[in-house]
Amino acid sequence: MNAHDENTLARARVATRLPAQDLDRARRFYAERLGLEPVDERPGGLLHRCAGADFVLFRSTGASSGTFTQMAFEVDDIEGVVAELERRGVVFEDVDVPGLRTTDGIADIEGNYPSKGARAERGAWFRDSEGNLLGVGEPVV
C-alpha cells in the first residue's frame, strides 16, 4: 500500500446532510416522531448520530425535490419500527409503480447486495417535516 491509498475516500466516514428550511420544526420532528435528539449543534446545524454514522440537518433556503431516498435507516424489525413510527405520527408513503408496491406501508424488494448476505429487502418510506424522503429497510436473509 502506498501513501496515496491511505488518503482515498474508501477510508472516509460518510456523513449525510439534509436541508431544513425551518430548523426548529425539523428538530421537533426528529425528536418527537423519530426519537432522535441531536448529539451536538452549531448555528444553523444539528448533528445526529445513529450507530456510529452521522447525519446533519442544516438550515437552508433550498429544499430537496423529495423524488428520491436521501437517507435510509437499516433495521432488524421493519414491522416493529414502522408500527412505532406510525404511533408517533409518521405517515408512510404508498408506492405503486412497476416492480414496487407497498402493502401496509412496506414493500418487498427483490434482490440485495451479495456482501450483505441477504437475498432481498423490505422497505418503507416517509417524508420528514422538510420534505426530505427517508427510508427504512430490512435485509431479508
DSSP file with accessible surface (Angstrom, degrees, kcal/mol):
  #  RESIDUE AA STRUCTURE BP1 BP2  ACC     N-H-->O    O-->H-N    N-H-->O    O-->H-N    TCO  KAPPA ALPHA  PHI   PSI    X-CA   Y-CA   Z-CA
    1    1 A M              0   0  153      0, 0.0     2,-0.2     0, 0.0     0, 0.0   0.000 360.0 360.0 360.0 132.2    0.0    0.0    0.0
    2    2 A N    >>  -     0   0   91      1,-0.1     4,-0.9     0, 0.0     3,-0.7  -0.516 360.0 -98.5 -99.4 172.5    1.4    3.4   -0.9
    3    3 A A  H >> S+     0   0   72      1,-0.2     4,-0.5     2,-0.2     3,-0.5   0.845 121.0  61.3 -59.3 -33.2    0.7    6.7    0.9
    4    4 A H  H >4 S+     0   0  134      1,-0.2     3,-1.4     2,-0.2    -1,-0.2   0.904  97.8  57.7 -61.2 -39.9   -1.9    7.7   -1.8
    5    5 A D  H X4 S+     0   0   65     -3,-0.7     3,-1.1     1,-0.3    -1,-0.2   0.822  99.2  59.7 -61.6 -30.9   -4.0    4.6   -0.8
    6    6 A E  H << S+     0   0  114     -4,-0.9    -1,-0.3    -3,-0.5    -2,-0.2   0.676 104.1  51.2 -72.4 -15.0   -4.2    5.9    2.8
    7    7 A N  T << S+     0   0  133     -3,-1.4    -1,-0.2    -4,-0.5    -2,-0.2   0.322  82.6 118.4-105.4   8.3   -5.9    9.1    1.6
    8    8 A T  S X  S-     0   0   52     -3,-1.1     3,-1.5    -4,-0.2     4,-0.2  -0.322  75.7-115.6 -75.0 159.8   -8.7    7.7   -0.5
    9    9 A L  G >  S+     0   0  154      1,-0.3     3,-1.7     2,-0.2    -1,-0.1   0.707 105.7  81.9 -66.9 -16.5  -12.3    8.2    0.2
   10   10 A A  G 3  S+     0   0   95      1,-0.3    -1,-0.3    -5,-0.1    -4,-0.1   0.781  94.4  46.5 -60.4 -23.6  -12.7    4.5    0.8
   11   11 A R  G <  S+     0   0  152     -3,-1.5    -1,-0.3    -6,-0.1    -2,-0.2   0.490  95.0 103.5 -94.1  -4.9  -11.3    5.1    4.3
   12   12 A A  S <  S-     0   0   53     -3,-1.7     2,-0.4    -4,-0.2    -3,-0.0  -0.390  72.9-120.7 -78.8 154.1  -13.6    8.1    5.0
   13   13 A R        -     0   0  224     -2,-0.1     2,-0.4     2,-0.0    -2,-0.1  -0.758  28.7-127.9 -86.4 141.2  -16.7    8.1    7.2
   14   14 A V        -     0   0  119     -2,-0.4    40,-0.7    41,-0.0     2,-0.4  -0.762  24.8-174.0 -93.9 135.4  -19.8    9.1    5.3
   15   15 A A  E     -a   54   0A  43     -2,-0.4    40,-0.2    38,-0.1     2,-0.2  -0.971  14.8-142.7-133.2 116.0  -22.0   11.9    6.8
   16   16 A T  E     -a   55   0A  42     38,-1.6    40,-2.6    -2,-0.4     2,-0.4  -0.500   7.5-153.9 -78.3 145.8  -25.3   12.8    5.2
   17   17 A R  E     -a   56   0A 136     38,-0.2    40,-0.2    -2,-0.2    -2,-0.0  -0.987   9.6-172.0-121.3 127.4  -26.6   16.4    5.0
   18   18 A L  E     -a   57   0A   1     38,-3.1    40,-2.2    -2,-0.4     2,-0.1  -0.977  21.5-126.3-121.0 128.7  -30.3   17.1    4.9
   19   19 A P  E     -a   58   0A  19      0, 0.0     2,-0.4     0, 0.0    40,-0.2  -0.413  22.4-171.3 -74.9 146.8  -31.7   20.6    4.2
   20   20 A A  E     -a   59   0A   0     38,-2.4    40,-2.1     1,-0.1     3,-0.3  -0.959  17.7-168.2-138.3 117.6  -34.2   22.2    6.6
   21   21 A Q  S    S+     0   0  108     -2,-0.4     2,-0.5     1,-0.3    -1,-0.1   0.813  94.8  33.4 -72.1 -29.1  -36.0   25.4    5.8
   22   22 A D  S  > S-     0   0   63      1,-0.1     4,-2.4    37,-0.0    -1,-0.3  -0.886  70.8-174.5-128.0  98.4  -37.1   25.5    9.4
   23   23 A L  H  > S+     0   0   11     -2,-0.5     4,-2.6    -3,-0.3     5,-0.2   0.857  84.6  52.7 -65.8 -34.9  -34.5   24.1   11.7
   24   24 A D  H  > S+     0   0   96      2,-0.2     4,-2.2     1,-0.2    -1,-0.2   0.920 110.5  47.7 -66.4 -43.1  -36.7   24.3   14.8
   25   25 A R  H  > S+     0   0   94      2,-0.2     4,-2.4     1,-0.2    -2,-0.2   0.924 112.9  49.4 -62.0 -43.4  -39.5   22.5   13.1
   26   26 A A  H  X S+     0   0    0     -4,-2.4     4,-2.7     2,-0.2     5,-0.3   0.919 108.1  53.5 -62.9 -42.5  -37.0   19.8   11.9
   27   27 A R  H  X S+     0   0   66     -4,-2.6     4,-2.2     1,-0.2     5,-0.2   0.935 110.8  46.9 -57.1 -46.8  -35.6   19.4   15.4
   28   28 A R  H  X>S+     0   0  122     -4,-2.2     4,-3.3     2,-0.2     5,-0.5   0.918 112.1  50.3 -62.6 -44.5  -39.1   18.8   16.8
   29   29 A F  I  X>S+     0   0   27     -4,-2.4     4,-2.3     1,-0.2     5,-1.1   0.950 112.8  45.0 -60.0 -50.2  -39.9   16.3   14.1
   30   30 A Y  I  <5S+     0   0    0     -4,-2.7     6,-3.1     3,-0.2     4,-0.4   0.880 120.1  41.6 -65.3 -35.6  -36.8   14.2   14.5
   31   31 A A  I  X5S+     0   0   18     -4,-2.2     4,-0.8    -5,-0.3    -2,-0.2   0.963 124.9  32.3 -74.9 -51.4  -37.1   14.3   18.3
   32   32 A E  I  <5S+     0   0  109     -4,-3.3    -3,-0.2    -5,-0.2    -2,-0.2   0.894 130.5  30.7 -77.2 -42.1  -40.9   13.7   18.6
   33   33 A R  I  <<S+     0   0   90     -4,-2.3    57,-0.2    -5,-0.5    -3,-0.2   0.861 134.1  25.4 -87.7 -38.7  -41.6   11.5   15.6
   34   34 A L  T  4<S-     0   0   21     -5,-1.1    -3,-0.2    -4,-0.4    -2,-0.1   0.541  95.1-125.6-104.8 -11.2  -38.3    9.6   15.2
   35   35 A G     <  +     0   0   39     -4,-0.8     2,-0.6    -6,-0.3    -4,-0.3   0.777  63.7 137.3  72.2  25.8  -36.9    9.7   18.8
   36   36 A L        -     0   0   41     -6,-3.1    -1,-0.2    -7,-0.1    -2,-0.1  -0.923  32.3-172.3-113.9 118.0  -33.6   11.2   17.6
   37   37 A E        -     0   0  125     -2,-0.6    12,-0.4    12,-0.1     2,-0.0  -0.798  34.4-102.1-101.7 145.3  -32.1   14.1   19.6
   38   38 A P        -     0   0   22      0, 0.0    10,-0.3     0, 0.0     3,-0.1  -0.398  18.7-154.5 -64.1 144.3  -29.0   15.9   18.2
   39   39 A V  S    S+     0   0   82      8,-2.7     2,-0.3     1,-0.3     9,-0.2   0.598  79.9   0.7 -90.6 -15.3  -25.7   15.0   19.8
   40   40 A D  E     -B   47   0A 104      7,-1.3     7,-2.6     2,-0.0     2,-0.3  -0.973  67.0-165.2-162.2 161.0  -24.2   18.4   19.0
   41   41 A E  E     -B   46   0A 107     -2,-0.3     5,-0.2     5,-0.2     3,-0.0  -0.988   7.7-177.5-152.1 160.0  -25.2   21.6   17.4
   42   42 A R  E >   -B   45   0A 186      3,-2.2     3,-2.7    -2,-0.3    -2,-0.0  -0.919  57.1 -59.2-144.9 168.0  -23.9   24.8   15.9
   43   43 A P  T 3  S+     0   0  130      0, 0.0     3,-0.1     0, 0.0    16,-0.0  -0.316 127.5   4.6 -55.2 121.2  -25.6   27.9   14.5
   44   44 A G  T 3  S+     0   0   18      1,-0.1    15,-2.6    14,-0.1     2,-0.3   0.513 120.7  80.1  83.8   6.2  -27.6   26.6   11.5
   45   45 A G  E <   -BC  42  58A   5     -3,-2.7    -3,-2.2    13,-0.2     2,-0.4  -0.996  51.3-163.5-151.7 144.0  -26.9   22.9   12.1
   46   46 A L  E     -BC  41  57A   2     11,-2.5    11,-2.3    -2,-0.3     2,-0.5  -0.989  17.3-150.9-125.1 121.0  -27.9   19.9   14.2
   47   47 A L  E     -BC  40  56A  36     -7,-2.6    -8,-2.7    -2,-0.4    -7,-1.3  -0.811  15.2-175.6 -95.3 125.8  -25.7   16.8   14.3
   48   48 A H  E     - C   0  55A   2      7,-3.1     7,-2.2    -2,-0.5     2,-0.4  -0.895   8.1-157.4-116.7 152.2  -27.3   13.4   14.9
   49   49 A R  E     - C   0  54A 126    -12,-0.4     2,-0.4    -2,-0.3     5,-0.2  -0.995   9.9-179.4-134.6 129.3  -25.6   10.1   15.3
   50   50 A C  E >  S- C   0  53A  36      3,-2.8     3,-2.5    -2,-0.4    -2,-0.0  -0.974  75.9 -28.7-128.5 115.4  -27.0    6.6   14.7
   51   51 A A  T 3  S-     0   0  117     -2,-0.4     3,-0.1     1,-0.3    -1,-0.1   0.853 126.9 -46.1  47.7  41.8  -24.9    3.5   15.4
   52   52 A G  T 3  S+     0   0   61      1,-0.3     2,-0.4     0, 0.0    -1,-0.3   0.357 116.1 110.4  88.8  -8.2  -21.7    5.5   14.6
   53   53 A A  E <   - C   0  50A  56     -3,-2.5    -3,-2.8   -40,-0.0     2,-0.3  -0.843  56.3-144.6-101.3 139.9  -23.0    7.2   11.4
   54   54 A D  E     +aC  15  49A  39    -40,-0.7   -38,-1.6    -2,-0.4     2,-0.3  -0.747  18.0 178.3-102.9 148.7  -23.6   10.9   11.4
   55   55 A F  E     -aC  16  48A   5     -7,-2.2    -7,-3.1    -2,-0.3     2,-0.4  -0.984  13.2-151.4-142.4 149.4  -26.2   13.0    9.7
   56   56 A V  E     -aC  17  47A  17    -40,-2.6   -38,-3.1    -2,-0.3     2,-0.5  -0.959   8.3-152.5-122.1 134.8  -26.8   16.7    9.9
   57   57 A L  E     -aC  18  46A   0    -11,-2.3   -11,-2.5    -2,-0.4     2,-0.4  -0.934  28.2-171.5 -97.0 125.1  -29.9   18.8    9.5
   58   58 A F  E     -aC  19  45A  72    -40,-2.2   -38,-2.4    -2,-0.5   -13,-0.2  -0.953  29.1-107.2-125.8 142.7  -28.8   22.2    8.2
   59   59 A R  E     +a   20   0A 142    -15,-2.6     2,-0.3    -2,-0.4   -38,-0.2  -0.475  50.6 167.1 -63.8 128.8  -30.7   25.5    7.8
   60   60 A S        -     0   0   29    -40,-2.1   -16,-0.0    -2,-0.2   -37,-0.0  -0.998  45.0-148.1-146.9 144.3  -31.2   26.0    4.1
   61   61 A T  S    S+     0   0  143     -2,-0.3     2,-0.1     2,-0.0   -40,-0.1   0.652  87.0  75.2 -83.2 -15.5  -33.2   28.3    1.9
   62   62 A G  S    S-     0   0   32    -42,-0.1     2,-0.3    -3,-0.1    -2,-0.1  -0.359  70.9-148.4 -87.7 171.3  -33.3   25.4   -0.7
   63   63 A A        -     0   0   65     -2,-0.1     2,-0.1   -43,-0.1    68,-0.1  -0.986  19.8-105.9-139.9 151.8  -35.4   22.3   -0.4
   64   64 A S        -     0   0   26     66,-0.4   -46,-0.0    -2,-0.3     6,-0.0  -0.426  24.0-128.3 -71.2 150.6  -35.0   18.7   -1.6
   65   65 A S        -     0   0   77     -2,-0.1    -1,-0.1     1,-0.1    67,-0.1   0.764  29.3-143.8 -69.1 -24.6  -37.0   17.6   -4.6
   66   66 A G        +     0   0    3      2,-0.1    -1,-0.1     1,-0.1    -2,-0.0   0.693  66.2 118.9  68.9  18.1  -38.2   14.6   -2.5
   67   67 A T  S    S+     0   0  113     66,-0.0     2,-0.3     2,-0.0    -1,-0.1   0.434  72.2  33.4 -96.1   1.1  -38.1   12.4   -5.6
   68   68 A F  S    S-     0   0  110     65,-0.0     2,-0.5     0, 0.0    65,-0.5  -0.976  95.1 -87.9-149.7 159.3  -35.5   10.0   -4.3
   69   69 A T        -     0   0   61     -2,-0.3    65,-0.2     1,-0.2     3,-0.1  -0.593  36.8-176.5 -71.6 120.2  -34.5    8.5   -1.0
   70   70 A Q        +     0   0   38     63,-2.9     2,-0.3    -2,-0.5    64,-0.2   0.740  68.5   2.2 -90.0 -28.5  -32.0   10.8    0.6
   71   71 A M  E     -d  134   0B  20     62,-0.9    64,-2.3   -55,-0.1     2,-0.3  -0.969  65.7-162.4-157.0 145.7  -31.2    8.8    3.7
   72   72 A A  E     -d  135   0B  66     -2,-0.3     2,-0.5    62,-0.2    64,-0.2  -0.972  12.9-141.7-134.6 151.0  -32.2    5.3    4.9
   73   73 A F  E     -d  136   0B  41     62,-2.5    64,-2.7    -2,-0.3     2,-0.6  -0.948  16.0-146.0-108.6 125.0  -32.1    3.5    8.2
   74   74 A E  E     +d  137   0B 114     -2,-0.5     2,-0.2    62,-0.2    64,-0.2  -0.844  28.2 177.7 -94.0 124.4  -31.3   -0.2    8.1
   75   75 A V        -     0   0   27     62,-3.1     3,-0.2    -2,-0.6    61,-0.0  -0.762  38.4-134.7-125.1 166.9  -33.2   -2.0   10.9
   76   76 A D  S    S+     0   0  154     -2,-0.2     2,-0.3     1,-0.2    62,-0.1   0.640 100.4  34.1 -93.5 -20.5  -33.7   -5.6   12.1
   77   77 A D     >  +     0   0   85      1,-0.1     4,-2.3    60,-0.1    -1,-0.2  -0.723  61.4 175.8-139.9  85.2  -37.5   -5.5   12.5
   78   78 A I  H  > S+     0   0    0     -2,-0.3     4,-3.1    -3,-0.2     5,-0.3   0.886  81.5  54.2 -64.0 -37.9  -39.2   -3.3    9.9
   79   79 A E  H  > S+     0   0   92      1,-0.2     4,-2.4     2,-0.2    -1,-0.2   0.932 111.3  45.6 -60.9 -44.6  -42.7   -4.1   11.1
   80   80 A G  H  > S+     0   0   31      2,-0.2     4,-2.3     1,-0.2    -2,-0.2   0.908 114.9  47.0 -64.8 -41.5  -41.9   -3.1   14.6
   81   81 A V  H  X S+     0   0   44     -4,-2.3     4,-2.8     2,-0.2     5,-0.2   0.940 113.1  48.0 -67.3 -45.6  -40.1    0.1   13.5
   82   82 A V  H  X S+     0   0    4     -4,-3.1     4,-2.8     1,-0.2     5,-0.2   0.939 112.6  49.5 -60.4 -45.1  -42.9    1.1   11.1
   83   83 A A  H  X S+     0   0   56     -4,-2.4     4,-2.2    -5,-0.3    -1,-0.2   0.924 112.9  47.1 -60.7 -44.4  -45.6    0.5   13.8
   84   84 A E  H  X S+     0   0   67     -4,-2.3     4,-1.5     2,-0.2    -1,-0.2   0.926 113.5  47.3 -64.2 -44.5  -43.6    2.5   16.4
   85   85 A L  H  <>S+     0   0   18     -4,-2.8     5,-2.7     1,-0.2    -2,-0.2   0.908 111.1  51.3 -66.6 -38.2  -43.1    5.4   14.0
   86   86 A E  H ><5S+     0   0   97     -4,-2.8     3,-1.8    -5,-0.2    -1,-0.2   0.910 106.5  54.9 -62.6 -39.9  -46.8    5.4   12.9
   87   87 A R  H 3<5S+     0   0  170     -4,-2.2    -1,-0.2     1,-0.3    -2,-0.2   0.861 106.6  52.1 -60.2 -31.8  -47.7    5.5   16.6
   88   88 A R  T 3<5S-     0   0   81     -4,-1.5    -1,-0.3   -55,-0.2    -2,-0.2   0.401 130.3 -96.2 -85.4  -0.7  -45.5    8.6   16.8
   89   89 A G  T < 5S+     0   0   37     -3,-1.8     2,-0.3     1,-0.3    -3,-0.2   0.524  72.3 148.0 101.9   6.8  -47.4   10.2   13.9
   90   90 A V      < -     0   0    6     -5,-2.7     2,-0.6   -57,-0.2    -1,-0.3  -0.582  36.6-147.3 -75.4 135.2  -45.1    9.4   11.0
   91   91 A V        -     0   0  116     -2,-0.3    36,-0.6    36,-0.3     2,-0.2  -0.921  10.7-144.3-106.5 121.7  -47.0    8.9    7.7
   92   92 A F  B     -E  126   0B  16     -2,-0.6    34,-0.2    34,-0.2     2,-0.2  -0.584  19.9-110.6 -87.9 147.1  -45.6    6.3    5.3
   93   93 A E        -     0   0   58     32,-3.4     2,-0.5    -2,-0.2    32,-0.4  -0.475  19.6-132.2 -74.4 142.0  -45.7    6.7    1.6
   94   94 A D        -     0   0  141     -2,-0.2     2,-0.5    30,-0.1    -1,-0.0  -0.863  27.0-167.2 -89.8 127.0  -47.9    4.5   -0.6
   95   95 A V        +     0   0   30     -2,-0.5     7,-2.6     2,-0.0     2,-0.2  -0.971  20.4 162.1-120.0 130.2  -45.9    3.3   -3.5
   96   96 A D  E     +I  101   0C 108     -2,-0.5     5,-0.2     5,-0.2    -2,-0.0  -0.669  25.1 130.2-147.9  83.9  -47.4    1.6   -6.6
   97   97 A V  E >  S-I  100   0C  77      3,-2.9     3,-2.8    -2,-0.2    -2,-0.0  -0.899  71.3 -66.6-128.3 160.8  -45.0    1.5   -9.5
   98   98 A P  T 3  S+     0   0  138      0, 0.0    -2,-0.0     0, 0.0     3,-0.0  -0.260 124.3   6.7 -52.2 122.5  -44.0   -1.3  -11.8
   99   99 A G  T 3  S+     0   0   84     10,-0.0     2,-0.3    -3,-0.0    11,-0.3   0.385 122.6  72.7  87.0  -2.7  -41.9   -3.7   -9.7
  100  100 A L  E <   +I   97   0C  44     -3,-2.8    -3,-2.9     9,-0.1     2,-0.4  -0.902  49.0 156.3-150.6 116.4  -42.6   -1.9   -6.4
  101  101 A R  E     -I   96   0C 154     -2,-0.3     7,-0.6     7,-0.3     2,-0.3  -0.995  28.7-138.9-141.3 132.5  -45.8   -1.8   -4.3
  102  102 A T  E     -F  107   0B  16     -7,-2.6     2,-0.4    -2,-0.4     5,-0.3  -0.677  10.9-167.5 -89.7 145.2  -46.3   -1.2   -0.6
  103  103 A T  E >  S-F  106   0B  95      3,-2.6     3,-1.7    -2,-0.3    -2,-0.0  -0.995  83.0  -8.3-128.3 122.5  -48.7   -3.1    1.5
  104  104 A D  T 3  S-     0   0  148     -2,-0.4    -1,-0.1     1,-0.3     3,-0.1   0.877 134.0 -55.4  54.8  36.7  -49.4   -1.6    4.9
  105  105 A G  T 3  S+     0   0    5      1,-0.2     2,-0.4   -13,-0.1    20,-0.4   0.382 119.9 100.8  85.0  -5.5  -46.6    0.8    4.2
  106  106 A I  E <   -F  103   0B  13     -3,-1.7    -3,-2.6    18,-0.1     2,-0.4  -0.945  52.8-158.5-121.8 135.4  -44.0   -1.9    3.5
  107  107 A A  E     -FG 102 123B   0     16,-3.4    16,-2.4    -2,-0.4     2,-0.5  -0.853  15.9-134.0-109.7 145.3  -42.7   -3.1    0.1
  108  108 A D  E     - G   0 122B 113     -7,-0.6     2,-0.5    -2,-0.4    -7,-0.3  -0.881  26.2-160.7 -93.1 126.0  -40.9   -6.4   -0.7
  109  109 A I  E     - G   0 121B  45     12,-3.4    12,-2.2    -2,-0.5     2,-0.2  -0.935  12.7-129.5-116.1 124.9  -37.9   -5.6   -2.9
  110  110 A E  E     + G   0 120B 189     -2,-0.5    10,-0.2   -11,-0.3    12,-0.0  -0.455  68.7   8.8 -72.0 142.1  -36.3   -8.3   -5.0
  111  111 A G        -     0   0   41      8,-0.9     2,-0.3    -2,-0.2     8,-0.1   0.177  58.6-158.9  78.9 160.9  -32.5   -8.8   -4.7
  112  112 A N        -     0   0   33      6,-0.2     9,-0.1     7,-0.1     5,-0.1  -0.952  38.5 -71.4-162.6 173.2  -29.9   -7.3   -2.4
  113  113 A Y    > > -     0   0  160     -2,-0.3     3,-2.0     1,-0.1     5,-0.7  -0.605  38.2-135.0 -77.1 128.9  -26.2   -6.8   -2.4
  114  114 A P  G > 5S+     0   0  119      0, 0.0     3,-1.9     0, 0.0    -1,-0.1   0.850 102.9  63.7 -54.2 -34.5  -24.3  -10.1   -2.0
  115  115 A S  G 3 5S+     0   0  118      1,-0.3    -2,-0.0     2,-0.1     0, 0.0   0.731  95.8  59.6 -65.6 -18.0  -22.0   -8.6    0.6
  116  116 A K  G < 5S-     0   0   94     -3,-2.0    -1,-0.3     2,-0.2     3,-0.1   0.561 104.2-130.9 -84.4  -9.7  -25.0   -8.1    2.9
  117  117 A G  T < 5 +     0   0   58     -3,-1.9     2,-0.3    -4,-0.4    -2,-0.1   0.781  67.1 121.0  67.7  24.3  -25.7  -11.8    2.9
  118  118 A A      < -     0   0   12     -5,-0.7    23,-0.3    23,-0.2    -1,-0.2  -0.889  56.6-153.1-120.7 153.8  -29.3  -11.2    2.1
  119  119 A R  S    S-     0   0  167     21,-2.5    -8,-0.9    -2,-0.3     2,-0.3   0.626  78.6  -7.5 -96.8 -18.3  -31.5  -12.3   -0.8
  120  120 A A  E     -GH 110 140B  14     20,-1.6    20,-3.0   -10,-0.2     2,-0.3  -0.884  63.8-127.9-158.5-173.3  -34.0   -9.4   -0.7
  121  121 A E  E     -GH 109 139B  52    -12,-2.2   -12,-3.4    18,-0.3     2,-0.4  -0.985   5.6-143.5-148.5 152.8  -35.0   -6.4    1.3
  122  122 A R  E     -GH 108 138B  53     16,-2.2    16,-2.4    -2,-0.3     2,-0.3  -0.961  29.6-176.0-114.9 139.7  -38.2   -4.9    2.7
  123  123 A G  E     -GH 107 137B   3    -16,-2.4   -16,-3.4    -2,-0.4     2,-0.3  -0.956  19.5-175.5-140.7 156.3  -38.6   -1.2    2.6
  124  124 A A  E     - H   0 136B   0     12,-2.1    12,-2.7    -2,-0.3     2,-0.4  -0.980  13.6-154.0-146.6 149.6  -40.8    1.7    3.7
  125  125 A W  E     + H   0 135B  38    -32,-0.4   -32,-3.4   -20,-0.4     2,-0.3  -0.964  15.5 165.5-132.6 146.9  -40.6    5.5    3.0
  126  126 A F  E     -EH  92 134B   1      8,-2.5     8,-3.3    -2,-0.4     2,-0.4  -0.961  29.9-118.2-150.3 163.7  -41.7    8.6    4.7
  127  127 A R  E     - H   0 133B  94    -36,-0.6   -36,-0.3    -2,-0.3     6,-0.2  -0.866  22.2-136.6-106.4 141.8  -41.1   12.4    4.5
  128  128 A D    >   -     0   0    8      4,-2.1     3,-1.7    -2,-0.4  -102,-0.1  -0.203  43.8 -84.1 -81.2-176.2  -39.7   14.5    7.3
  129  129 A S  T 3  S+     0   0   36      1,-0.3  -103,-0.1  -103,-0.1    -1,-0.1   0.683 129.8  51.9 -64.5 -16.1  -41.1   17.9    8.2
  130  130 A E  T 3  S-     0   0   20      2,-0.1   -66,-0.4  -111,-0.1    -1,-0.3   0.324 120.7-101.8-104.5   4.2  -38.9   19.5    5.5
  131  131 A G  S <  S+     0   0   28     -3,-1.7     2,-0.2     1,-0.3    -2,-0.1   0.479  70.8 147.4  89.6   1.4  -40.0   17.2    2.6
  132  132 A N        -     0   0    0   -113,-0.2    -4,-2.1     1,-0.1     2,-0.6  -0.543  48.1-128.9 -70.1 133.9  -36.8   15.0    2.7
  133  133 A L  E     - H   0 127B  17    -65,-0.5   -63,-2.9    -2,-0.2   -62,-0.9  -0.777  31.5-176.1 -89.4 119.2  -37.7   11.4    1.6
  134  134 A L  E     -dH  71 126B   0     -8,-3.3    -8,-2.5    -2,-0.6     2,-0.3  -0.845   7.3-152.6-115.9 150.7  -36.3    8.9    4.2
  135  135 A G  E     -dH  72 125B   2    -64,-2.3   -62,-2.5    -2,-0.3     2,-0.4  -0.846  10.7-155.3-123.5 158.9  -36.4    5.2    4.1
  136  136 A V  E     -dH  73 124B   5    -12,-2.7   -12,-2.1    -2,-0.3     2,-0.3  -0.999  23.9-178.6-127.6 130.0  -36.4    2.3    6.4
  137  137 A G  E     -dH  74 123B   4    -64,-2.7   -62,-3.1    -2,-0.4   -14,-0.2  -0.975  18.6-166.4-135.1 149.4  -35.0   -1.1    5.2
  138  138 A E  E     - H   0 122B  41    -16,-2.4   -16,-2.2    -2,-0.3   -62,-0.1  -0.981  24.9-129.4-132.4 119.8  -34.6   -4.6    6.5
  139  139 A P  E     - H   0 121B  30      0, 0.0     2,-0.6     0, 0.0   -18,-0.3  -0.417  18.7-141.5 -63.6 142.2  -32.4   -7.1    4.7
  140  140 A V  E       H   0 120B  30    -20,-3.0   -21,-2.5    -2,-0.1   -20,-1.6  -0.941 360.0 360.0-108.9 115.7  -34.2  -10.5    4.1
  141  141 A V              0   0  132     -2,-0.6   -23,-0.2   -23,-0.3   -24,-0.1  -0.453 360.0 360.0 -89.4 360.0  -31.9  -13.4    4.5
